[in-house]
Amino acid sequence: MNPKSAYLGLCVLGTALPYSQFLPFLQEHGLNAGEFVAQLFATRIGAFFGLDVIVSALALWLFVAIEGHRLRIPHRWAPVLAVILVGVSLGLPLFLYLRERQLQLDRVQVGSPPAGAA
């Protein structure tokens, strides 16, 4: 499996799995941010995962800004929006997909053989 296909597959999983838990919450509580935060931080383990994801999201946004600018990756806003709408589980594989696509385009423009080709 090539990296772009793997990243797209992870985008699907990274959306479907979190939303399988979030949609029932929305049905029960609506867009109640207070209840969302209360449930997220109701236990130390929940807080551990919540804070881990928050820091990971910030690190990803910084990575998108720096690496995206360096490689001139178009649509850098998409992974940032993906983190807001779904989470790091979508934002990271989406950015890695965009990055891989840009690297392939750059190799074609320079005339280099694809990575791994002999």
C-alpha positions as CSV (number, residue, x, y, z in Angstrom):
1,M,0.0,0.0,0.0
2,N,1.4,3.4,-0.9
3,P,1.6,6.1,1.7
4,K,-1.1,8.3,0.2
5,S,-3.6,5.5,0.3
6,A,-2.6,4.6,3.9
7,Y,-3.1,8.2,5.0
8,L,-6.5,8.4,3.3
9,G,-7.5,5.2,5.0
10,L,-6.4,6.7,8.3
11,C,-8.5,9.8,7.5
12,V,-11.6,7.6,7.2
13,L,-10.8,5.7,10.5
14,G,-9.8,9.0,12.2
15,T,-13.3,10.4,11.4
16,A,-15.5,7.3,11.8
17,L,-14.1,6.1,15.1
18,P,-14.2,9.4,17.1
19,Y,-17.6,10.3,15.7
20,S,-19.0,6.9,16.6
21,Q,-18.7,8.2,20.2
22,F,-19.4,11.8,19.6
23,L,-22.7,11.5,17.7
24,P,-24.5,9.7,20.5
25,F,-23.3,12.5,22.9
26,L,-24.7,15.1,20.5
27,Q,-28.0,13.2,20.3
28,E,-28.2,13.1,24.1
29,H,-26.8,16.5,25.1
30,G,-26.7,18.6,21.9
31,L,-23.9,21.2,21.5
32,N,-23.5,21.5,25.3
33,A,-19.9,22.5,25.7
34,G,-20.1,22.6,29.5
35,E,-21.3,19.0,29.6
36,F,-18.6,18.0,27.0
37,V,-15.8,19.5,29.1
38,A,-17.3,18.1,32.3
39,Q,-17.4,14.5,30.9
40,L,-14.0,14.9,29.3
41,F,-12.4,15.8,32.7
42,A,-14.6,13.7,34.9
43,T,-11.8,11.2,35.6
44,R,-8.0,11.6,35.7
45,I,-7.7,9.2,32.7
46,G,-10.1,11.3,30.7
47,A,-8.2,14.4,31.6
48,F,-5.0,12.7,30.7
49,F,-6.3,11.9,27.2
50,G,-8.0,15.2,26.8
51,L,-4.8,17.2,27.7
52,D,-2.7,14.9,25.5
53,V,-5.0,15.6,22.5
54,I,-5.0,19.3,23.1
55,V,-1.2,19.4,23.2
56,S,-1.0,17.2,20.1
57,A,-3.4,19.5,18.3
58,L,-1.2,22.5,19.1
59,A,1.9,20.6,17.9
60,L,0.2,19.6,14.7
61,W,-0.9,23.1,14.0
62,L,2.7,24.3,14.4
63,F,3.9,21.4,12.2
64,V,1.4,22.3,9.5
65,A,2.4,26.0,9.6
66,I,6.2,25.3,9.4
67,E,6.3,22.2,7.2
68,G,3.4,23.4,5.1
69,H,5.1,26.7,4.4
70,R,8.5,25.1,3.8
71,L,7.1,22.7,1.2
72,R,4.6,25.1,-0.2
73,I,1.7,22.7,0.5
74,P,-1.6,24.0,-0.7
75,H,-4.8,23.9,1.4
76,R,-2.9,24.0,4.7
77,W,-6.1,25.3,6.2
78,A,-7.8,21.9,5.7
79,P,-5.9,19.9,8.4
80,V,-6.4,22.8,10.9
81,L,-10.1,22.8,10.2
82,A,-10.1,18.9,10.4
83,V,-8.6,19.2,14.0
84,I,-11.4,21.6,15.0
85,L,-14.2,19.5,13.4
86,V,-13.0,16.0,14.3
87,G,-9.6,15.9,16.0
88,V,-5.9,15.1,15.5
89,S,-7.0,11.6,14.3
90,L,-8.2,13.3,11.1
91,G,-5.9,16.4,11.0
92,L,-2.6,14.5,11.1
93,P,-3.2,11.9,8.4
94,L,-4.8,14.6,6.2
95,F,-1.7,16.7,6.5
96,L,0.6,13.7,5.9
97,Y,-1.5,12.9,2.8
98,L,-1.2,16.6,1.5
99,R,2.6,16.5,2.3
100,E,3.1,13.2,0.5
101,R,1.2,14.5,-2.5
102,Q,3.3,17.7,-2.6
103,L,6.6,15.7,-2.3
104,Q,5.5,13.5,-5.2
105,L,4.6,16.6,-7.3
106,D,8.0,18.1,-6.5
107,R,9.8,14.9,-7.5
108,V,7.9,14.8,-10.8
109,Q,8.8,18.5,-11.5
110,V,12.5,17.9,-10.8
111,G,12.5,14.7,-12.8
112,S,13.7,12.5,-10.0
113,P,12.6,8.9,-9.8
114,P,10.0,8.1,-7.2
115,A,11.3,7.1,-3.8
116,G,12.3,3.5,-3.7
117,A,12.8,3.2,-7.4
118,A,16.1,1.7,-8.6
